[in-house]
């Protein structure tokens, strides 16, 4: 069972630094939402079973981040709050 991602649910904000150039990066949302046009409407548990991501863990919500300066993208895992 998934926990609550504090970033997805706007419980807190985060400042991301680009791993490539050191400038501020942007959070583009959950990695699983970008897998296809209907991904945001599927159950989270179902999506977690259909993708294989090395950075994925049971207690992390994986987000895609992009730097507007160098245009590089990277993945960041945010710890989910368990209830």
C-alpha positions in Angstrom: 0.0 0.0 0.0 1.3 3.4 -0.9 1.8 6.3 1.5 1.2 10.0 0.9 3.8 11.9 -1.1 4.2 15.3 0.6 5.2 16.9 -2.7 2.3 15.5 -4.8 -0.2 16.5 -2.1 1.4 20.0 -1.6 2.1 19.4 2.1 5.5 20.9 1.6 7.7 22.4 -1.1 11.2 21.5 -2.2 14.0 23.4 -3.8 15.8 21.2 -6.3 19.3 21.8 -7.6 20.4 20.4 -11.0 22.9 17.6 -10.7 24.5 18.7 -13.9 25.0 22.5 -13.7 24.0 23.5 -10.2 21.1 25.8 -11.1 17.6 25.5 -9.7 15.6 22.7 -11.2 11.8 22.2 -11.5 9.7 19.3 -10.4 7.6 18.1 -13.4 5.6 15.6 -11.3 5.4 11.8 -10.7 7.4 9.6 -13.0 4.5 7.2 -13.4 2.2 10.0 -14.6 4.5 10.3 -17.7 4.3 6.7 -18.8 1.3 7.3 -21.0 -1.8 9.4 -21.6 -4.0 7.5 -19.1 -1.3 7.0 -16.4 -2.5 9.8 -14.1 -5.9 8.1 -14.0 -4.7 4.6 -13.1 -4.3 3.4 -9.5 -0.9 4.1 -8.1 -0.3 0.6 -6.9 -1.1 -0.7 -10.4 1.4 1.7 -12.0 4.1 0.8 -9.5 3.9 -2.8 -10.6 4.0 -2.0 -14.3 7.3 -0.1 -14.4 10.8 -1.1 -13.4 12.8 1.7 -12.1 16.1 1.3 -10.3 15.5 4.3 -8.1 12.0 3.1 -7.0 11.4 1.8 -3.6 8.2 0.9 -1.7 8.4 4.1 0.4 9.4 6.6 -2.3 7.5 8.7 -4.8 9.7 9.1 -7.9 9.5 12.5 -9.6 10.9 13.8 -12.9 12.9 17.0 -12.5 14.2 19.3 -15.2 16.7 22.1 -15.3 15.5 25.1 -17.4 19.1 26.2 -17.7 20.8 23.1 -19.2 17.6 21.3 -20.1 18.8 18.0 -18.5 16.3 15.9 -16.7 16.8 13.5 -13.7 14.8 11.5 -11.2 14.4 12.3 -7.5 12.7 10.0 -4.9 10.7 11.7 -2.1 9.9 9.7 1.0 6.2 9.0 1.4 4.4 9.5 4.6 3.0 6.3 6.0 -0.4 6.3 7.7 
